[in-house]
Amino acid sequence: MCGRYYLADKTVQQIQGLTDNKEWNIEADTDIFPSQSAPVIVPKKEGAKGLSFQKQLWGFTGFSSKAKSKVIFNARAETALEKKLFRESVINRRCIVPATWFYEWDKSKNKVTFQREDHDTLFFAGFFQRYSEGERFVLLTTTANSSIQSVHDRMPLILERRDLNDWLFEQSRLEEFLKRIPCLLTAQKEYKQEELPFL
């Protein structure tokens, strides 16, 4: 599961050269939550090869649970092609979500930050759907690898930089990507502050 991630300005600067957009206008150095606007990388319009940038909202809407509005912001990579809600979008509208790191919480409710050790950018595999108010994306998750298992049993499906174009354009590799085991990550834990009794 991934319900919160961080986007640093240095990450935005690194990925600007990947797309054809001249101006990004991205609010960086901030946490991204479901239902918020975030930058995603998508194919150029009209089916042309190459990458472009868009802002989209995180999470599919239009669902209700006990009369409350529900946002679906993750999809399991293992079953995405089997789900009516996701299948058509995964096949036809894939995207890449850049991040600097993401968070999970352990059983003691300590916040743990996960990031790459070899460079500053994570590329999450995602897909999007078109709504009347604009596009909305969902992150794909997969079984946690050994660097995350002690904290959570799920993690985002992370792409390597060399695979970005293939994720967006190569239908023949889709199932291969959905079964991929992501790279190992480093973890940094923020311990929950204990409330001290009044003296």
C-alpha positions in Angstrom: 0.0 0.0 0.0 1.1 3.5 -0.6 -1.0 6.4 0.8 1.5 9.2 1.0 4.7 10.2 -0.7 7.1 13.1 -0.9 8.2 15.1 -3.9 11.4 17.2 -3.5 12.5 20.1 -5.7 15.6 18.2 -6.7 13.5 15.4 -8.0 11.5 17.8 -10.1 14.7 19.3 -11.5 16.0 15.8 -12.4 12.9 14.7 -14.3 12.3 18.0 -16.2 14.7 16.9 -18.9 12.7 13.7 -19.6 9.7 15.5 -21.0 8.9 18.0 -23.7 7.2 20.5 -21.4 9.0 23.9 -21.1 7.2 25.0 -17.9 6.2 22.7 -15.1 4.7 24.9 -12.4 5.0 22.2 -9.8 4.7 22.7 -6.1 7.6 20.7 -4.8 9.2 20.0 -1.4 5.8 18.7 -0.2 3.9 15.5 0.8 1.4 14.2 -1.7 -1.9 12.7 -0.4 -4.7 10.9 -2.2 -7.2 13.4 -3.8 -4.4 15.9 -4.2 -3.0 17.1 -7.5 0.4 15.7 -8.5 2.7 15.5 -11.5 2.7 12.4 -13.7 4.6 11.5 -16.9 2.4 10.4 -19.8 2.9 9.7 -23.5 2.8 12.7 -25.8 -0.6 13.5 -27.3 -1.8 11.9 -30.5 0.1 8.7 -29.9 3.5 10.2 -30.7 6.6 8.7 -29.0 8.1 10.8 -26.3 7.2 11.9 -22.8 5.0 14.7 -21.6 4.0 16.1 -18.1 0.5 16.5 -16.7 -1.0 17.3 -13.4 -3.6 14.8 -12.3 -5.5 14.0 -9.1 -4.5 11.0 -7.2 -7.3 8.4 -6.8 -10.3 7.2 -8.8 -13.7 8.5 -7.4 -17.3 7.6 -7.8 -17.5 5.0 -5.2 -19.3 5.0 -1.8 -18.9 3.1 1.4 -21.6 3.5 4.0 -22.7 6.8 2.4 -19.2 8.2 2.5 -17.2 9.2 -0.6 -14.4 6.7 -1.3 -11.3 7.3 -3.3 -9.4 4.3 -4.7 -5.7 5.3 -4.9 -3.9 1.9 -5.2 -4.4 -1.2 -7.4 -2.7 -4.6 -7.0 -0.4 -5.3 -9.9 -1.1 -9.0 -9.6 -4.9 -8.5 -10.3 -5.2 -5.2 -12.1 -5.8 -6.9 -15.5 -8.6 -9.0 -14.0 -10.5 -6.1 -12.4 -13.2 -4.4 -14.5 -12.4 -1.1 -12.8 -8.7 -1.1 -13.8 -8.2 -3.3 -16.8 -9.0 -0.9 -19.7 -6.9 1.9 -18.0 -3.9 -0.3 -17.4 -3.9 -1.5 -21.0 -4.5 1.9 -22.6 -3.5 4.8 -20.2 -0.4 4.0 -18.3 1.6 6.8 -16.5 4.7 7.3 -14.4 4.5 9.0 -11.0 7.8 10.6 -9.8 8.6 10.7 -6.1 11.6 11.3 -3.8 10.4 8.8 -1.2 7.3 7.3 0.3 6.0 6.5 3.8 4.7 3.5 5.6 3.9 3.0 9.3 5.1 0.1 11.3 3.0 -1.9 13.9 4.1 0.6 16.6 2.8 3.5 14.4 6.3 4.8 13.8 6.6 6.5 10.4 9.2 4.9 8.1 10.6 6.6 5.0 11.7 4.5 2.0 13.9 5.8 -0.7 16.6 4.6 -3.2 20.2 4.7 -2.1 21.6 4.9 -5.6 19.7 8.1 -6.8 17.1 10.6 -5.7 14.1 9.6 -7.8 11.5 6.9 -7.6 9.4 6.2 -10.6 6.1 4.6 -9.6 4.1 2.6 -12.2 0.6 3.9 -12.5 -2.4 4.4 -14.8 -5.1 6.9 -15.2 -8.8 7.4 -16.1 -10.5 10.4 -17.6 -13.3 12.1 -15.6 -15.4 15.2 -16.3 -13.1 17.3 -14.1 -9.9 15.9 -15.6 -7.6 12.9 -15.3 -7.1 10.9 -12.1 -4.3 8.3 -11.5 -3.9 5.2 -9.4 -0.6 3.7 -8.2 0.2 0.0 -8.8 1.4 -1.9 -5.7 3.1 -5.3 -5.5 4.3 -7.7 -2.8 6.9 -6.0 -0.6 10.5 -7.1 -1.2 12.9 -7.9 1.7 13.7 -4.2 2.3 10.1 -3.4 3.3 8.6 -6.7 4.5 9.3 -6.0 8.2 7.1 -2.8 8.0 4.5 -3.6 5.4 3.5 -6.5 3.1 2.9 -4.2 0.0 5.0 -1.6 -1.8 4.7 0.6 -4.9 5.6 -1.0 -8.2 8.9 0.8 -9.0 10.2 1.2 -12.5 13.9 1.6 -13.5 14.7 4.7 -15.5 15.7 2.7 -18.5 12.2 1.1 -18.6 10.1 4.3 -18.6 9.4 4.4 -22.3 8.6 0.7 -22.4 6.2 1.0 -19.5 4.3 3.6 -21.5 4.5 2.3 -25.0 5.4 -1.5 -25.1 2.2 -3.5 -24.7 4.2 -6.7 -25.1 6.0 -6.1 -21.9 3.0 -5.1 -19.7 2.5 -8.4 -18.0 6.3 -8.7 -17.4 6.3 -5.3 -15.6 3.3 -6.2 -13.5 5.2 -9.3 -12.2 8.4 -7.4 -11.5 10.1 -7.3 -8.1 11.1 -3.7 -7.3 14.6 -2.6 -6.3 15.7 -2.7 -2.7 15.2 0.5 -0.7 16.7 2.1 2.3 14.5 2.9 5.4 14.7 5.6 7.9 12.4 5.5 10.9 10.8 8.4 12.8 10.0 7.2 16.3 6.6 8.2 17.8 7.1 10.7 20.6 5.8 9.4 23.9 3.4 11.7 25.8 5.0 12.5 29.2 2.8 12.7 32.2 2.4 16.1 34.0 4.8 16.3 37.0 
